[in-house]
Amino acid sequence: MIPIRCISCGKVVSAYYDEYQKRSEDGENPKEILDDLGITRYCCRRMIIAHVEAW
C-alpha cells in the first residue's frame, strides 16, 4: 500500500496513485501523468514513481 501522505512535505499522494498506475500501464509518459494530476513537488513525485507493491 502506498503511504497516504508524502513523507517529506505531508501532501496527500495516495489519492492519485490508482489513476497514475492505470495510465502508466496504458503506456502514458509518467511525467505527463504527474503534471496532469497536479503533482509538482519532486518529493511527491518520488513517492508515486518509486512505490513498489509489496505482496
N, C-alpha and C positions, 0 to 999 in steps of 0.2 A: 504494500500500500504506500502510496506517495504521501509524504508529510502534508498536513493540512496547510501549514504556513511555511514561508521561506525561513530558513534558519538564520539568515543574515539580517533581513530587513523586516520580517514579520508579515509581509503581504500574503494573502490567501492565494495559493497556487493550485490546490487540489481541484478546484472548480474547473480549471482549464485542461486538466490532464486527459480526460476522456476524449475531448474534442481534438486535442493535439495528437493523441495516439491514433485515432480514427483517420485523420487527414494525413498523418505521416505514413500509415500503412497503404494509403491510396497513392503514394508516391510524390506527395507535395513537398516542396522545399521547407525544411524546418525553420529557416529564418523568416520566410514569408508567413508561415503559420503563426509564429510568435508575434510578429509585427501586427498581423491581422487581429490577433486576440488581445493586443494592447499590453503585452508583457515586454517592457522596455529595459528594465533593470537587468544587468548581467547576472546578478546573484539569483534572481528568479528564473532566468533562462537556464542557468546551470542546473537548478533544482529539477526542472522538467526534462531537459535533454539528457542529463546523466542518470536519471532514475532507471533502475532495473528492478523488475518484479521479482521478488523472492518467493519461491514456492511455485 
